[in-house]
Amino acid sequence: MRSAVIDADVAEVLSAPLPWEALSGARVVVTGATGMIGQYLVLALLALGERVPEPVRVVAAVRDADRARAVLDPDGDQPQLELLVQDATEPFALDGPVTWVVHAASPADPAVFRDDPVGVVLANVLGTRHSLDLAARTGAGVCLVSTLEVYGSAAPGPDGTIPETTPGVIDSLDVRSAYPESKRLAETLCVAHHAQHGTPIRVARLSHTYGPAMSAQDPRVQAYFLRQSLAGEDVVMQSDGTLRRTYTYLADATSALLALLLAGDDGAYNIADDRAPVSMRELAEAFQRHSPRPGGAVVTGPRTDTGLWSRTAGGTFLDCTRLRSTGWEPRVDLDEGVARTISHHVALATATRG
């Protein structure tokens, strides 16, 4: 559901000082268009169409057309939006010119890594292959939405951060590696296509990302804290809370992707709000502080996951020097991002009850 928070986020994304006119008249394919990243990107591109000389046409590749209309075009007033109903593992049956293909379709639920690791590999690898094949046919560029998990257990540099040149260290015999290893292969496919066909490529290695389009049912820790906050319950940490990570607000991640398309070069970019790593306790306290039902506390409870979480969970801080060279800067800090996220979900619950 759209909300005033999402509309304000989209407007903020488009206020970034980027050469937006370069997308005038563009046709952009976005896979995974109802996912958290894909949704914001589609909404930003559609809104951009009102600000440049020629509208931006968006092809949203989705599996559920009804859900896509509800999320992306609830009022039915987006003539520049085209829905392409297909699975990411299928070749694109798409005619006409294409400017960019943004491949954001990927299973991201750790439970799926356990229950359907083969499906995870195929979605990441075949989805990337078909995106690249479409680009080769149309002369488009490809932006692969990848992950910080490709670094695995790689050691950081002397300054404690990991630049894009760091090789990943991943155990290929661990079934949990179905996700990061298939992302690594997807990245290599992009590099191979660039070398063999000259396809423009951007690889976006996202850090932990959160925001209004995040499902409250998502099993990852930020959504877990969100559910407890919305219910007015104690926010329960499953650790001592000292683990530190970088968390990036969804609007900032979206503006970073657009910065890569408009001001980036071929290759990989780390995407993270690198201003201040956040401890799990600080994350929990932020969600508890903005709870619409005050009264809960931040407490420590027993660990309930089954070892499915990121193998980079020991605190991976990404070096974003290359991303900042595009002119991108993060704008929304943790406290403001959590407040916006909760405000959206409160509005969503109110509209559902109404």
Buried (B, 14 or more C-beta within 10 A) or exposed (E): BBBEBBEBBBEBBBEBEBEBEEBBBBBBBBBBBBBBBBBBBBBBBBBBBEEBEEBBBBBBBBBEEEEBBEBBBEEEEBEBBBBBEBBBBEEBEBEEEBBBBBBBBBBBBBEBBBEBBEBBBBBBBBBBBBBBBBBBEBEBBBBBBBBBBBBBEBEBEEEEBBBBEBEBEBEEEEEBBBBBBBBBBBBEBBBEBBEEEEBBBBBBBBBBBBBBBBBBEBBBBBBBBBBBBBEEBBBBBBBEBEBBBBBBBBBBBBBBBBBBBBBBEBBBBBBBBBEEBBBBBBBBBBBBBBBBEEEBEBEBEEEEEEEBBBBBBEBBBBBBEBBBEBEBBBBBBBEEBBBBBBBBBBBBBEEEEE
